[in-house]
Amino acid sequence: MTDLTNVAGKVALITGGASGIGRATCERFAAAGAHVCVVDFDVVGAQAVASAIGGIALQADCGDRVAVDDTFAQCVAQLGGIDIAYLNAGIAIGVADLTQLDDSVYERIQRVNVDGVVFGARAAIRAMEARGGGAIVATSSLAGLIAFPADPIYDAGKHFVVGLMRSLAPTLAPKNITANTVNPGLTDTNIITADAKKFLADVQFPIMPASQIADAVFEIVTTGVTGECWVCQAGRPPVPYQFRDVPGPRSEGAQGRRPPGLNITREGTFGASAH
Ligand SMILES: NC(=O)c1ccc[n+]([C@@H]2O[C@H](COP(=O)([O-])OP(=O)(O)OC[C@H]3O[C@@H](n4cnc5c(N)ncnc54)[C@H](O)[C@@H]3O)[C@@H](O)[C@H]2O)c1
């Protein structure tokens, strides 16, 4: 059974660790004594972070399922296992008008923001099962909880991450694996252009340091919560988002509950499990 209230000596694999939020989170976990595996396709940046914190660096395109499996296997081989997986690599495309969306741009963002989280979670779960537990956190965004008309494909991918982690959490709980998202507002990293940063400064809109998100990820992992989406906003402590329940069917027996025991029996169908 993995106890993550103290991460000293634990192994943390962090994707997108060469820069921004990922880098700050590598530093946060290393400062607490974790062995950190910095994963990024920017190998020079990843190596710089790894050597500054005494971790290891692995180059991977997180949208490539073969590369992801290989990277997680290399981390296990070099550090002995994986206790914490922070699936953070992501990009924005800023295409508001869907008629202007190139196929190649669409594929690029889906590969890292959506596929990367699925393959990363799958590889993490396999490694954590062998270890007796662990913690998975994926970087969503405020855009994963609200509409973001400036980049609807980015917004939809970040909603995907929310749905994936919330839906995995109950199945992973008996395996002692937690699954959560962190949902940052505007954070001072390379994903925000210099022009946009200047604009935000001009209109006096606050922008968070990446260390604030790293602190939130650290809190999510060490408190052991699961199935939650932690909102980070400038000047506020991180807070789990309160989802409203949806109304159930209007009938006597159902009383607003979900049907018990409903599961997928084979591709494309729902079936009732024994209950
Ligand atoms: N900065 C913000 O305001 C903000 C707000 C909400 C969510 N986010 C999310 O935070 C995450 C981290 O972004 P950031 O703000 O630190 O930006 P960043 O650009 O500084 O860092 C992103 C890192 O991911 C890496 N990366 C990108 N595609 C990759 C791929 N296919 N394979 C491997 N590595 C890849 C980049 O090389 C880079 O090191 C992203 O998922 C982003 O969507 C950022």
The ligand as a Gaussian input file, in Angstrom:
#p B3LYP/6-31G(d) Opt

LIG

0 1
 N       -0.278000      28.620000     -18.521000
 C       -1.587000      28.687000     -18.378000
 O       -2.188000      29.745000     -18.271000
 C       -2.380000      27.400000     -18.295000
 C       -3.684000      27.446000     -17.786000
 C       -4.411000      26.269000     -17.711000
 C       -3.849000      25.079000     -18.114000
 N       -2.584000      25.052000     -18.611000
 C       -2.029000      23.755000     -19.004000
 O       -0.829000      23.536000     -18.285000
 C       -0.064000      22.550000     -18.968000
 C        1.390000      22.983000     -18.990000
 O        1.518000      24.114000     -19.808000
 P        2.383000      25.386000     -19.404000
 O        1.437000      26.493000     -19.185000
 O        3.343000      25.051000     -18.345000
 O        3.087000      25.680000     -20.808000
 P        4.591000      25.457000     -21.309000
 O        4.497000      25.658000     -22.777000
 O        5.517000      26.295000     -20.512000
 O        4.912000      23.931000     -20.985000
 C        4.402000      22.862000     -21.740000
 C        5.465000      21.787000     -21.821000
 O        4.892000      20.647000     -22.491000
 C        5.827000      20.175000     -23.432000
 N        5.114000      19.465000     -24.491000
 C        4.226000      19.976000     -25.374000
 N        3.808000      19.022000     -26.211000
 C        4.427000      17.875000     -25.834000
 C        4.412000      16.545000     -26.329000
 N        3.659000      16.192000     -27.381000
 N        5.196000      15.627000     -25.722000
 C        5.977000      15.973000     -24.675000
 N        6.034000      17.220000     -24.166000
 C        5.272000      18.156000     -24.743000
 C        6.557000      21.407000     -23.931000
 O        7.823000      21.087000     -24.517000
 C        6.690000      22.214000     -22.655000
 O        7.871000      21.891000     -21.955000
 C       -0.709000      22.373000     -20.332000
 O       -1.482000      21.175000     -20.338000
 C       -1.610000      23.583000     -20.444000
 O       -2.711000      23.355000     -21.296000
 C       -1.824000      26.182000     -18.700000

